[in-house]
Amino acid sequence: MPQIDKVYAYITRADKLLVFKHVDFTEAGVQVPGGTMEAGETPVMAVMREVFEETGLQGLVLKKYLGEDEYWDSSVHPSVSISCHFFHIFSTQDVPDTWQHYEQHPSDGSPAPILFEFYWLPFAEADGILDPYFTAMLNQLRESMAGDQQ
């Protein structure tokens, strides 16, 4: 069965999660940084590339691989499996509370550039605001972060 591999980053700051909106495509909802793996990439390589392309942030550190979620998306094709790899990432640099950044190389084939607006969302609000597609590993993230504080 054909498979599409995707990667997603939960970038955290204290009790907040970095999320973004498409400025010109509000119907896309609130998302976390990520995208499609390119040929020859490992999930780690892909998530670090996607995060930089979408956020413009540097000084990012991979904290932990959180897991994989697999599903079928009939909007792509009824027999295509989508495998999503989720990572916990943090920044070693000061990151603004909000900012905008243009993605120059969208993985979905959209015309570039695409303007994203980033902000920090409290974890307590994430389940109700993020599309369920992006919440697959939030519990694993919370458990991992709670373990770090002990």
C-alpha positions in Angstrom: 0.0 0.0 0.0 1.4 3.5 -0.9 2.4 5.6 2.1 3.1 9.3 2.7 5.5 10.1 5.6 4.9 13.3 7.5 6.6 14.9 10.5 5.3 17.3 13.1 7.0 19.3 15.8 5.6 20.2 19.2 7.9 23.2 20.0 7.4 24.1 23.7 8.1 27.0 26.0 7.1 26.4 29.6 3.4 25.4 29.5 2.9 26.6 26.0 3.0 25.1 22.5 4.1 26.9 19.3 1.3 27.0 16.8 0.5 29.0 13.6 -2.3 30.1 11.3 -2.1 30.6 7.6 -2.7 34.4 7.2 -4.3 34.1 3.7 -5.9 30.7 4.2 -7.8 30.8 7.5 -9.8 27.7 6.7 -6.5 25.7 7.2 -7.0 26.2 11.0 -4.4 26.2 13.7 -1.5 23.9 13.2 1.9 22.9 14.5 5.0 23.1 12.3 5.6 20.1 10.0 5.2 18.6 6.6 6.1 15.8 4.2 9.3 14.0 4.3 11.5 14.2 1.2 13.2 11.3 -0.5 16.3 10.2 1.4 15.4 12.0 4.6 15.0 10.4 8.0 12.2 11.7 10.2 14.7 13.7 12.3 16.2 15.3 9.2 12.7 16.1 7.9 11.3 17.6 11.1 14.3 19.9 11.6 14.1 21.1 7.9 10.4 21.6 8.1 10.6 23.5 11.4 13.2 25.9 10.0 11.4 26.4 6.7 8.1 27.2 8.4 9.2 29.2 11.4 12.6 30.7 10.5 13.8 29.7 14.0 17.4 28.6 14.6 19.0 27.1 17.7 16.4 24.4 17.9 17.1 21.2 19.8 15.4 17.8 19.4 14.2 16.7 22.8 12.4 13.5 22.1 10.7 11.4 19.5 7.1 11.0 20.8 5.8 8.4 18.4 4.0 7.6 15.2 0.3 7.8 14.2 -1.0 6.2 11.1 -4.3 6.9 9.3 -5.9 6.9 5.9 -7.0 10.1 4.3 -9.7 9.6 1.7 -9.1 13.2 0.4 -5.7 12.1 -0.8 -6.7 8.6 -2.0 -8.7 5.8 -0.3 -5.8 3.4 -0.3 -2.9 5.8 0.8 -1.6 5.4 4.3 -0.3 8.5 6.0 2.3 7.9 8.7 2.9 10.9 11.0 6.0 11.1 13.2 5.8 13.5 16.2 8.7 15.2 17.9 9.3 17.4 21.0 11.6 20.3 20.2 12.7 23.4 22.1 14.6 26.5 21.3 17.9 27.5 22.9 17.3 31.1 21.9 14.7 33.7 22.9 11.7 33.4 20.8 9.1 36.2 20.4 5.6 35.8 21.7 4.2 36.3 18.1 5.8 36.7 14.7 5.1 36.2 11.0 7.3 34.1 8.6 7.0 33.3 4.9 7.5 29.6 4.0 9.3 29.6 0.6 9.0 25.9 -0.2 5.5 24.5 0.7 5.5 20.7 0.7 1.9 20.6 -0.4 2.7 22.2 -3.8 1.0 25.5 -2.9 2.4 28.6 -4.6 5.1 30.2 -2.5 5.5 32.2 -0.4 2.9 31.4 2.2 2.6 33.7 5.2 2.3 32.1 8.6 1.5 33.8 11.9 3.0 32.1 15.0 2.0 32.4 18.6 2.3 30.4 21.9 -0.9 28.5 22.8 -1.4 27.3 26.4 -1.4 23.4 26.5 -4.8 23.6 28.3 -6.3 25.0 25.1 -4.6 22.9 22.5 -7.1 20.0 22.4 -9.9 22.4 21.6 -8.1 24.6 19.1 -5.8 22.4 17.1 -7.3 20.1 14.4 -7.4 16.5 15.9 -4.9 15.6 13.2 -2.3 17.6 15.1 -3.2 16.4 18.6 -2.3 12.7 18.2 0.7 12.8 20.5 -0.2 15.7 22.9 -0.7 13.2 25.8 2.8 11.7 25.2 4.2 15.3 25.1 2.5 16.1 28.4 3.7 12.9 30.0 7.2 13.5 28.8 7.2 17.1 30.1 5.8 16.0 33.5 8.6 13.5 33.8 11.1 16.2 33.2 9.8 18.3 36.1 10.1 15.4 38.7 
